[in-house]
Amino acid sequence: MSPASKSDENTGAHILAAGLRALRPGYLGVVPGRPITQAGRLLVETGDARWITHEAVALQMALGAAADGSLAVAMMKQVGLNAAMDVASSSAVHRSGGAVLLIVGDDPGAFGSDVEGDARVFAGALELPSIEPAGVDDIPNALRIAARLSAENRLPVIFRVTTQMMAAPGKSAVQNGAPFGKAPAVAPLEVWTTDPQGQRIRLHETLKRIVKETACDVIEGKKDLRIVASGHPAGLARALGHEALFVRRAQPLPDAEIAAFVKRSSAPILVLEDGQPLLERAVIASATGPVLGRLSGHVPSYGPLDVGTIAGAALKGEIAKLPERKVEAFSADDIQGLGTLYTDLKELDLLPVVCDAGLCGVAPYLMPEIAPLSYGLGSAIGTAAGVAVRRGKAVAIIGDMGFFHAGIVGLLQVVREQAPVLVVVHDNGVAAYTGGQPHVGSSARQGERQVDIAGVATGVGIQQVQRITSAQAKRGEMKSMIAAWKANPIPAVIVLDDRVKSEHEAR
């Protein structure tokens, strides 16, 4: 029995997967990464989605798939949205053929991410609408609102979920109702009848129309403390029984509705939201009484919110204490496949070592004196090229997922400049850090073709490409290879084969 069919599992991830499945999109691409991974896995297991290696490509494919007027979905974590920004910004002015949902998983508290980002802020910068469910059970309803909003305005819509929302239990039973269908035909897209300035003027006209729509719910209740909330905190706040305004549309914010609610009375207003104080600033603009939130110190400045504790303290005129954050433990077992590589580099005086994100990103936490530089998935090769500019040579350690995700771009520059960079690619055949999802270098299934790392390196102009197994690396046999490169530092790649039989390969 697949996890998607287990009756005893009904978390936000399950509800999101079921809600998307009920819409029957024509395309659904997922880039693995917490907190999106589980919902993506559920959809891939049932054949409703496919794994994609890069976020920009996932969104590009969604825009292409929606060209016939259908619904297309791209899913990624918030950090991955950084990589899709260029495509997303262009999609705002150029519009889409049908409905496009960009599902983004934020990670308040950065439990599985490098940074704590806020997709709502990105949506504002991109000039794209953003919808956020008012709790776990609001996910199916919010998905349909977002799909309709996208179809009617020919704009991709960012649909924000969070780590806590995906893990929380829910009661929502998603019905297999009518699929999304096709958006009303528009041929040709009006955007191409004007120049870029005209395109932006029309975009702003569209956003003004969206602003006039209602995108929130007013809940009656106790009036000693009123609540304005969005996202997962809104779902939790329902149980408190206070008068509340639950806001779904984060961009553009329904300022008129917020102002009308705020002006009902001068009673204190508690603002609960994950991320930046967007709602809080909108409430402050209209408030005549106290506004309690992140800016006032009544809500913790980062991480998930204990809504009950915060509200209880606010009623007493107190500030809830921020819970102590325990540092996640990293294990040397995570990088054992690299053998003695790090100590070899230290002994050969080839520091600082540049590490990629993902599984390789564990090293800076374990040995920051050796590997202090790590800036995101696929960044190690380009960063090492910068180190080489100043120090004459450099070593980058990157995983296979990171190599295919964005490392190739850095490798092209290394070849162009003939930068003295040694790239060690840890090839274990899967996106190991997010749970073993396949990428373009994973073993191919029927109808697919595996992309070979060594072949790519040779193809872009790396003349020195070597292979070594993990077993050899554990015996210290890589040190002589690195020492030889140090004596003649040229653009070079070592593919460290640490492949294990993954679940993907087993199928």
C-alpha positions, 0 to 999 in steps of 0.5 A: 500500500502506498503512503498516498492511500494510508487512511491513518495519514492525513497531514498537510502534505497528504491534503496538498497532494490530494488537493492537487490531484483533484484539480488534475493538472496537465503537468506537475513538476516537483523539485525535491526539498523540505518541506515539499518533498513528502507531498511531491513523493506522494504525487510521484508515486501515483504517477501524477507528478515527475521529479525535476532537477532545477527549479527554473526548469520546473517553472519553464515546463509549467509555463509551456504545458499551460500554453494550451489553456490547461492547469500546470503546477511547479513545486519547490522549496522557498530556497529553490524559488531563488533559482526560478526568479528570472523565469518567474519575473518574466512570467508576470509581464508575459503572462501564461496560456492557462493557469500556473500554480507555483507551490512554494514551501517556506521553512520558518525556523530554517529546520531543513534550509539554509535560510528562513525565507518568505515567499510572500516577499518574493511574490511582491518583488515578482509582482505575482499574486500569492495565496496562502491557505488559512490552515491545513484544512483550507488547502483544497479551497485555497488551491481552487481559489489560486487556480481560478485567480491564475486562469482569470488573470493569466498570471502564475500564482504563488501558493505558499505552504510551510514546514509546520503546515505540511507536517500538521494533522488535518481533517479535510477530506478532499473530494474528487470533484470536477477537474480544473479544465481549460482556461477561457481561450485567448488568442493571441495573448494580448501581451504581445500587442504592445511593447514592454512598457505597455506590458507592465502597464497592463500588469499593473491594471490587472493587479489593481483588479485583483486588489478589489477582490475579497481574499479573507474571512471574518470570524466572530468571537471574543473581542477582548483580543482580536486576531489578524492571521494568515497561513498555518498560524491562522489555522491554529488560531481558529481554536482560540475563539477570538474575533479574527480576520484570516487572510489568504491572499498575501500579494496583493494584500486586501488592504481595504478588508484589513482596514475595515476589520481593524477599525471595528474597535480599538481593542488590541490586535494580535497579528500571527503570520509566518515570516516577515511582518507584512500583515502587521504593517498593514494592520498598523496603518489603520489601527487606533489601538495596540498592535501586537506582533513581531515588530512589537516583540510579542511574537517571536522574530523567527521560527514556528509560532506557539499560537496559544502561548503567544495569545495567552501572554498577550492577554496578560500584557506580557511577551511570550518567551522565545523557545530555546532552539536546539542545534541539529546534530550533524554526523560524520556518517553523512560524508563517510563516502568521501573517505579521507578527502577532507584530511587529505586536503588539509595535509596538502595545504589546499584550504579553504575547501569549498562545499556545496549544499545538500549532503556536502553541506554537512562538512562546514558544520563538522570541520569549519576550519577546513571547509568554511565556504558553502553558499547553496545548491550548485554554488561550490564550483563558481565559488572555488573559481573565485578562491582560485582567482586570489589563491592560485588554486582551489578545490570544490566538493559537490554532490551529483544533484548539485552538479546537475542543478547549477554546478555546470554553469560554474564549470563552464566559467572554469573552462573558459578562464582555465581556472585552476580548480579541482572539482570532486563530484560525490556521485551517489546516484540520487538527491540523497539529502532530501530522501533519495529522489532521482535526478538526470544522472540517476539510473534510467528507467524505461524511456529515460536516458542517464546523463553521465557526469564524466561525459558532461565534464569532458563535453564542456572542455575539462581535459583531466577527468578521473574516476575513483570508487568510494572504497578506494577513497576510504583507503586513502587512494585519492590523496596521490591523485590530488597531490599530482593535481596540486603539482600541475593545477589545471581545470580537473574533475574527479568523479567519486563513485559512491552509488548505492541501489536506491528505491528509484533504481530498484523500480 
